[in-house]
Amino acid sequence: MCPATEPPAKPPSTETASADTAATEAPRTQARVFLVVVDESPELKVALLYACRRAQKTGGRVALLHVAETGDFQQFFGVGKVMAQETRQAAEALMQKMAAEVYRLSGAMPVLYLREGDRRDELIKLINEEPSISILVLGASTSSKGPGPLVSALSGKFVGKLRVPLTIVPGNLSDQDIQSIA
């Protein structure tokens, strides 16, 4: 009588690699959140489209941040309150418009963040406070003056303050270019 033949075992290195991978990689329980800074720059369009397409393809979500730079309204007393209120209303209207665009492009409503203060400082604070944000997406200006102050700062001396990857989308990309790479 012949002994029963067992199927060949997997090579030990494969089993070890699989076990090690499973032990060290935490399962992704939350969808990726692609944060886009909303302003009135032309490069917002490419950043928004890229983030929406990436979110759509990866099952992620888009988040929008607008920082109303209030300036020094306090020096104008009563007029300052009116100016701050008008700035807030304009920011809310812009965010509603951009949220509708994100919904149109990705099929999902974005997470909205509206803050007041310095744009760079508030962006860094938000990223550090909000653990769900996984990627920052910025559009780069095609201007001869450079990629823009936020891109310059965050890809330069402030890059060490970010806890998430920074994706910079060139402002000269067409919608079709973005569709093919996102």
Secondary structure, DSSP 8 states (H G I E B T S, - for coil): -----------HHHHHHHHHHHHHS----S--EEEEE--S-TTHHHHHHHHHHHHHHHT-EEEEEEEE---SGGGGTHHHHHHHHHHHHHHHHHHHHHHHHHHHHHSS--EEEEEES-HHHHHHHHHHH-TT--EEEEEE--STT-S-HHHHHHTTTTGGG-SS-EEEEETT--HHHHHHH-
